Amino acid sequence: MSGTGFAKLRRTSAAADAARSIQQMIVDGRLAPGQRLPPERELSELLGISRPTLRETIRSLVGLNILESRHGAGTFVAALDTATLLEPMQFVMALNERTIGELFEARLLLEPALAALAAQRATPGQAAAMRAAITGADPVEADVPLHRLVAEASGNALLTAMLESLSTLGRSSRSITAARPGVRRRTAEDHEAIVAAVERRDPDAARAAMTAHLERIAAAARDGLA
């Protein structure tokens, strides 16, 4: 691999800047998922930092799932899929009442708006896919696919990506809410209301149904932590 794109770092800030420099190269497209980084000696020279500093930088980026070390093969840019990148945040989002509250606060800001957009923009095929997702399915198992289908039907790729991130962070909360009494029955009712509103092309009803659904499961999650 050519060293083009690597810039030597000032020694006074090398430890802090090395990781940011590599991350920026990934963002800029100069380093791509799956691409192998130069060997340690070459990379340390390209960045103008010591090899111990480089090793510390690589360890930190491996811990964030940005880089991947393969024994005997070298260091590579990781796949960089959303779920993998968010794994380190699962520890930060350790389930407690505060973080559960913040997670649902974010979802309540985002998902009712997505549901309203879906009611306005969903194609007949997308509405049919939502109906199929909840028909005869375990409501808890159908929850993630339905929320994803609603987001996709909104037609807003950026908001859909944001929801994917929140959904990844919320995986553990679902294990809590699924165990609460009556959750499956109420979830099935909520899903029906959401899908029916999309089918009727009623954005206000879709927004209200999604809001009621999220408020119910947020309360179930809080009760599960009590």
Beta strands, then each sheet from edge to edge (+ up, - down):
strand 1: 67-70
strand 2: 74-77
sheet 1: 1+ 2-
end
